[in-house]
Amino acid sequence: MRKRTFLLTILLIVTIQSFSQRKHGDFQQFSDRLYFGGSIGLAIGNRITQIDVLPQGGIWIFPQWSVGVGGRYTYRRERFSFDPSSTSIKPVTTTIWGYSGFTDILPIPDFNEAFGVKLHGGFVIHGEFENLYLDRQFFDITSTQGKGWIRMYMVGGGWRQRLGDRAAVNFLILWDLTDNRYSPYTSNPILRFSITF
């Protein structure tokens, strides 16, 4: 019994050691190149309530370069309508649907591997195209156009922190290059937080 427990303990330690020492980009099979994840957002305030669901998936072409696609669903409710032609003050709601294509470049994917610093993360450069279907009058009451598609191009960067062999947390700061007047983003730059696995 002691021998079995000892051998099982040694096997477990060796397995954990080899698992924890796997480097970024060590793709042993095709599925190691694929990743999925995204983010969920919730903002509740006196004036605006917003719920965001942004799934994403991608593939590592090279250890430092990935491409992917994403989706978006947003529910937004503003408690007060500021339409000057309206005499009543009532909540208004809208939904936003869309998709995106993006690319990430990691010049140094893991500071621990590159410099021996106890930081299993690295800088990321991000570029994204986003196509959203929304009610343009909701975001600009002077618009004569109703629902339709808007395109946005965003670039930026941030930090990608590894949580294991596959999982990572991404903190990004993105700038909307189009500065579209119908943009659902309330600020430029845009802060984004996502998890991938």
Secondary structure, DSSP 8 states (H G I E B T S, - for coil): -HHHHHHHHHHHHHHHHHHHT--TT--SSGGGGEEEEEEEEEEE-SSEEEEEEEEEEEEEEETTEEEEEEEEEEEEEESS---TT-SS---EEEEEEEEEEEEEE-SSS-HHHHH--S--EEEEEEEEEEEEEEEHHHH-TT----EEEEEEEEEEEEEEEE-SSS-EEEEEEEEESS--TT-S-SSSSEEEEEEE-
